[in-house]
Amino acid sequence: MQQAPFHQLPDDRSAPARAYWTQADDDLRLRLAHWQAPGDDPQGSVLLFPGRTEYVEKYAPVAHRLTAQGYDVLSIDWRGQGMSDRLQADPRLGHIGDFADYQRDVIEMIVAAKHLDLPRPWHLLAHSMGGCIGLAALGAGLPVQSAVFSAPMWGINLRRVQHGMALGIAYLAGRVGRGGLAAPRSGGGATTYPLDESFNANLLTRNGDEWARLVREAVAWPDLTIGGATFDWVGKALNECTRLSRLPSPDLPMLVSLGSDERIVSPQAIRDRAARWPDADLLVIPGARHEILMETDELREPFYAAMLARFAAG
């Protein structure tokens, strides 16, 4: 694998990740980032699946906390975002032609993990859209010992009539060759969510310092960010969530967190999946929004503690 760029803000003194380019089997170039735990007593490795619009640098604080506990961390820019190849002429829009294509990225991530000889056991940590991709990957045999989900996108927070309308509009847009256009109210405008929304109105976090970091990163590295989603992405995402809802739960221990103030993904879909996962813990965090890993200390610390306990128990 060839070296790839990795960015840090000027006042960030933490050890940077080593970033790499890899190539998916459909010739798309993807970027990976590896944070190595210090010392000679590794506890294992965490495969970190980010959400829609995200990039590996966003998870540096999470990775540093995990490496301090002895876990290597490997993350990825999904196709169409971060520094991985974009999928259409307008690079600002989140797009996908087939949700199954994200599994091509997962395969390359596993190939890289083996190439880097990441310490075992491996564990999954997946946020939002990464939770949707992660659940599908677990069903396909992702080689991890446990799974932890942060506000996973196992459904999108829409009323039934809204869900049907969104599917219908996305289908019609695709039929008339407009599937690559921006869907309204899809989580970003002309730039990216932290620049399009105020802190007081945001749906992600109550942590002003974390919000300010996201704004600084978006200003410093605009090419890493994306804005809203296309009609195709919306339709494919809704269909994938429905498909996954019909599948049995994987046979491994799982922890899933849900903020009581979740407004982006479907809380009911999370509760439903947790209820029919044989070895599952559902952690509901009062007052937390969508980005539980980037919430205020009093909101995120219970999740970090539960996550580390889950990894340690395997």
C-alpha positions as CSV (number, residue, x, y, z in Angstrom):
1,M,0.0,0.0,0.0
2,Q,1.2,3.5,-0.8
3,Q,1.4,6.3,1.8
4,A,-1.5,8.8,1.7
5,P,-1.8,12.2,3.4
6,F,-3.2,12.6,6.9
7,H,-4.1,16.0,8.2
8,Q,-3.8,17.6,11.7
9,L,-4.9,20.9,13.1
10,P,-1.9,23.2,14.0
11,D,-2.5,22.8,17.8
12,D,-2.9,19.0,17.6
13,R,0.2,17.5,19.2
14,S,-1.0,13.9,19.2
15,A,0.7,11.2,17.2
16,P,-0.8,11.2,13.7
17,A,-2.1,8.1,12.0
18,R,-0.3,6.4,9.1
19,A,-2.5,6.8,6.1
20,Y,-2.5,4.5,3.0
21,W,-4.0,4.3,-0.4
22,T,-5.7,1.0,-1.5
23,Q,-7.6,0.0,-4.5
24,A,-11.0,-1.6,-4.5
25,D,-11.9,-4.4,-7.0
26,D,-13.8,-1.9,-9.1
27,D,-10.7,0.3,-9.4
28,L,-11.8,3.0,-6.9
29,R,-9.0,4.5,-4.8
30,L,-9.7,4.4,-1.1
31,R,-7.9,6.0,1.9
32,L,-7.2,4.1,5.1
33,A,-5.8,5.3,8.4
34,H,-4.0,3.2,11.1
35,W,-3.3,4.3,14.6
36,Q,-0.9,2.0,16.4
37,A,-1.1,1.4,20.2
38,P,2.1,2.1,22.1
39,G,3.9,-0.6,24.0
40,D,4.4,-4.3,23.5
41,D,1.2,-5.7,25.1
42,P,-1.6,-5.1,22.5
43,Q,-5.1,-5.8,23.5
44,G,-6.4,-6.2,20.0
45,S,-7.6,-4.0,17.2
46,V,-10.7,-1.9,16.4
47,L,-12.1,-1.6,12.9
48,L,-13.7,1.8,13.0
49,F,-16.6,2.3,10.4
50,P,-17.4,6.0,10.1
51,G,-20.7,7.6,9.1
52,R,-21.9,9.5,6.0
53,T,-20.0,12.7,5.2
54,E,-17.1,11.7,7.6
55,Y,-13.4,11.4,7.1
56,V,-10.7,9.5,9.1
57,E,-9.3,12.7,10.7
58,K,-12.6,13.3,12.5
59,Y,-12.0,10.1,14.6
60,A,-8.5,11.0,15.7
61,P,-9.6,11.8,19.3
62,V,-11.5,8.5,19.5
63,A,-8.5,6.6,18.1
64,H,-6.2,8.2,20.6
65,R,-8.4,7.1,23.5
66,L,-8.5,3.5,22.2
67,T,-4.8,3.3,21.5
68,A,-4.1,4.5,25.0
69,Q,-6.0,1.4,26.2
70,G,-3.9,-0.9,24.0
71,Y,-6.0,-1.2,20.8
72,D,-4.8,-0.5,17.3
73,V,-7.4,1.3,15.2
74,L,-8.0,1.1,11.5
75,S,-10.5,3.4,9.8
76,I,-11.5,4.3,6.2
77,D,-12.9,7.0,4.0
78,W,-15.8,5.3,2.4
79,R,-16.1,5.6,-1.4
80,G,-17.5,9.0,-2.3
81,Q,-16.2,10.9,0.8
82,G,-13.1,12.0,2.6
83,M,-10.1,11.5,0.3
84,S,-11.4,8.4,-1.4
85,D,-12.5,8.7,-4.9
86,R,-15.8,10.6,-5.4
87,L,-18.5,8.9,-7.4
88,Q,-19.9,11.7,-9.7
89,A,-19.0,15.0,-11.2
90,D,-20.3,17.1,-8.2
91,P,-17.9,16.1,-5.4
92,R,-20.0,17.9,-2.8
93,L,-22.8,15.4,-2.8
94,G,-22.9,12.1,-1.0
95,H,-23.8,9.4,-3.6
96,I,-23.9,5.7,-4.0
97,G,-25.1,3.6,-6.9
98,D,-25.6,0.4,-4.9
99,F,-25.3,0.1,-1.1
100,A,-23.6,-3.3,-1.6
101,D,-20.6,-1.4,-3.1
102,Y,-19.6,-0.3,0.5
103,Q,-18.9,-4.0,1.1
104,R,-16.1,-3.7,-1.5
105,D,-14.5,-1.1,0.8
106,V,-14.9,-3.4,3.8
107,I,-13.1,-6.2,1.9
108,E,-10.2,-3.8,1.2
109,M,-10.1,-2.8,4.9
110,I,-9.8,-6.5,5.9
111,V,-7.1,-7.0,3.4
112,A,-5.2,-4.0,4.8
113,A,-5.7,-5.2,8.4
114,K,-4.1,-8.5,7.5
115,H,-1.3,-6.8,5.6
116,L,-0.6,-4.5,8.6
117,D,-0.7,-7.6,10.8
118,L,-3.1,-5.8,13.2
119,P,-3.2,-7.4,16.7
120,R,-6.0,-9.8,17.4
121,P,-8.7,-10.1,18.5
122,W,-10.5,-7.6,16.2
123,H,-13.6,-5.7,17.2
124,L,-16.0,-3.5,15.3
125,L,-16.9,0.1,16.2
126,A,-19.4,1.6,13.8
127,H,-21.2,4.9,13.8
128,S,-24.4,5.9,11.9
129,M,-24.1,4.9,8.2
130,G,-21.1,2.8,9.3
131,G,-23.5,0.9,11.5
132,C,-25.6,0.0,8.5
133,I,-22.5,-1.1,6.5
134,G,-21.2,-2.9,9.6
135,L,-24.4,-4.9,10.2
136,A,-24.3,-6.1,6.6
137,A,-20.6,-6.9,6.9
138,L,-21.2,-9.0,10.1
139,G,-23.8,-10.9,8.2
140,A,-21.2,-11.7,5.5
141,G,-18.7,-13.0,8.1
142,L,-16.7,-9.9,9.2
143,P,-13.9,-11.5,11.3
144,V,-14.5,-9.6,14.6
145,Q,-15.0,-10.9,18.1
146,S,-17.5,-8.2,19.2
147,A,-19.4,-5.3,17.8
148,V,-20.1,-1.8,19.2
149,F,-22.5,0.6,17.5
150,S,-22.9,4.3,18.0
151,A,-26.4,5.5,16.8
152,P,-26.4,3.1,13.9
153,M,-28.3,3.8,10.8
154,W,-30.6,0.7,10.9
155,G,-33.4,3.0,9.9
156,I,-33.7,6.7,9.1
157,N,-35.8,8.9,11.4
158,L,-38.8,9.4,9.2
159,R,-42.5,8.9,9.8
160,R,-44.1,6.1,7.7
161,V,-45.7,8.5,5.2
162,Q,-42.4,10.4,4.9
163,H,-40.5,7.1,4.4
164,G,-42.9,6.2,1.5
165,M,-42.7,9.6,-0.1
166,A,-38.9,9.6,0.1
167,L,-38.7,6.2,-1.5
168,G,-41.1,7.2,-4.2
169,I,-39.4,10.5,-5.0
170,A,-36.0,8.8,-5.1
171,Y,-37.3,6.1,-7.4
172,L,-38.8,8.7,-9.8
173,A,-35.7,10.8,-9.8
174,G,-33.6,7.8,-10.8
175,R,-36.1,6.8,-13.5
176,V,-35.8,10.3,-15.2
177,G,-32.0,10.4,-14.8
178,R,-32.0,12.8,-11.9
179,G,-30.8,10.3,-9.2
180,G,-27.5,12.1,-8.9
181,L,-29.1,15.4,-7.9
182,A,-29.3,16.6,-4.3
183,A,-32.2,15.4,-2.2
184,P,-33.8,18.1,-0.1
185,R,-33.3,18.1,3.7
186,S,-30.6,15.4,3.4
187,G,-28.2,16.7,6.0
188,G,-26.1,19.3,4.3
189,G,-26.2,22.3,2.0
190,A,-23.7,23.8,-0.4
191,T,-20.8,23.1,1.9
192,T,-21.1,20.7,4.9
193,Y,-23.3,20.4,7.9
194,P,-21.0,22.1,10.5
195,L,-20.7,25.2,8.2
196,D,-24.4,25.2,7.2
197,E,-25.8,24.9,10.7
198,S,-25.4,26.8,14.0
199,F,-24.2,25.1,17.1
200,N,-27.5,26.0,18.9
201,A,-29.6,24.3,16.2
202,N,-27.3,21.3,15.4
203,L,-28.5,17.7,15.8
204,L,-25.1,16.1,16.5
205,T,-23.7,17.2,19.9
206,R,-24.1,19.4,22.9
207,N,-20.3,19.7,23.2
208,G,-19.3,23.2,22.0
209,D,-15.6,22.3,21.9
210,E,-16.3,19.3,19.6
211,W,-18.6,21.3,17.4
212,A,-15.9,24.0,17.1
213,R,-13.4,21.3,16.1
214,L,-15.7,20.1,13.3
215,V,-16.0,23.7,12.1
216,R,-12.3,24.2,12.1
217,E,-11.6,21.0,10.2
218,A,-14.3,21.9,7.6
219,V,-12.6,25.3,7.1
220,A,-9.1,23.9,7.0
221,W,-9.8,20.8,4.9
222,P,-12.9,21.6,2.7
223,D,-11.9,18.8,0.2
224,L,-12.5,16.2,2.9
225,T,-16.1,17.1,3.5
226,I,-19.3,16.6,1.6
227,G,-22.8,18.1,1.9
228,G,-26.2,16.7,1.3
229,A,-27.0,13.3,-0.2
230,T,-28.3,12.5,-3.7
231,F,-31.7,11.0,-4.4
232,D,-30.0,7.7,-5.3
233,W,-28.2,7.6,-1.9
234,V,-31.5,8.3,-0.1
235,G,-33.4,5.5,-2.0
236,K,-30.6,3.0,-1.7
237,A,-30.1,3.7,2.0
238,L,-33.8,3.3,2.8
239,N,-33.9,0.0,0.9
240,E,-30.8,-1.3,2.6
241,C,-32.2,-0.6,6.0
242,T,-35.4,-2.5,5.1
243,R,-33.3,-5.4,3.8
244,L,-31.2,-5.6,6.9
245,S,-34.3,-5.4,9.2
246,R,-35.4,-8.8,7.7
247,L,-32.2,-10.6,8.5
248,P,-31.3,-12.5,11.7
249,S,-28.9,-11.0,14.2
250,P,-25.3,-12.1,14.1
251,D,-24.0,-14.5,16.7
252,L,-21.6,-12.4,18.6
253,P,-21.7,-10.0,21.6
254,M,-23.0,-6.5,20.8
255,L,-23.3,-3.1,22.5
256,V,-25.4,-0.3,20.9
257,S,-25.8,3.3,22.2
258,L,-28.7,5.5,21.6
259,G,-29.1,9.1,22.7
260,S,-32.5,10.1,24.0
261,D,-32.3,13.2,21.7
262,E,-31.6,11.2,18.6
263,R,-33.2,12.9,15.5
264,I,-31.2,11.5,12.5
265,V,-31.5,7.8,12.6
266,S,-34.5,5.7,13.8
267,P,-34.5,5.0,17.5
268,Q,-37.2,2.4,17.0
269,A,-35.1,0.5,14.5
270,I,-32.3,0.4,17.1
271,R,-34.6,-0.8,19.8
272,D,-36.1,-3.5,17.6
273,R,-32.7,-4.9,16.5
274,A,-31.3,-4.8,20.1
275,A,-34.4,-6.7,21.3
276,R,-33.8,-9.6,18.9
277,W,-30.0,-9.8,19.2
278,P,-29.3,-12.7,21.6
279,D,-26.2,-11.2,23.3
280,A,-26.9,-7.4,23.1
281,D,-26.8,-4.5,25.5
282,L,-28.7,-1.3,24.6
283,L,-27.3,1.8,26.3
284,V,-29.7,4.7,26.2
285,I,-28.0,8.0,27.2
286,P,-30.4,10.7,28.4
287,G,-29.7,14.0,26.8
288,A,-27.3,12.7,24.1
289,R,-27.7,13.6,20.5
290,H,-26.4,11.7,17.4
291,E,-22.6,11.9,17.9
292,I,-22.3,10.1,21.2
293,L,-18.6,9.7,20.9
294,M,-18.3,13.5,20.5
295,E,-20.7,14.5,23.2
296,T,-20.0,16.2,26.5
297,D,-17.9,14.2,29.0
298,E,-20.9,13.3,31.2
299,L,-22.8,12.0,28.2
300,R,-20.0,10.1,26.4
301,E,-18.1,8.6,29.3
302,P,-20.7,5.9,30.1
303,F,-20.5,4.8,26.4
304,Y,-16.7,4.7,26.5
305,A,-16.7,2.6,29.7
306,A,-19.3,0.2,28.3
307,M,-17.4,-0.1,25.0
308,L,-14.1,-0.9,26.6
309,A,-15.8,-3.4,28.9
310,R,-17.4,-5.1,25.8
311,F,-14.1,-5.2,24.0
312,A,-12.3,-6.7,27.0
313,A,-15.0,-9.3,27.5
314,G,-14.9,-10.2,23.8
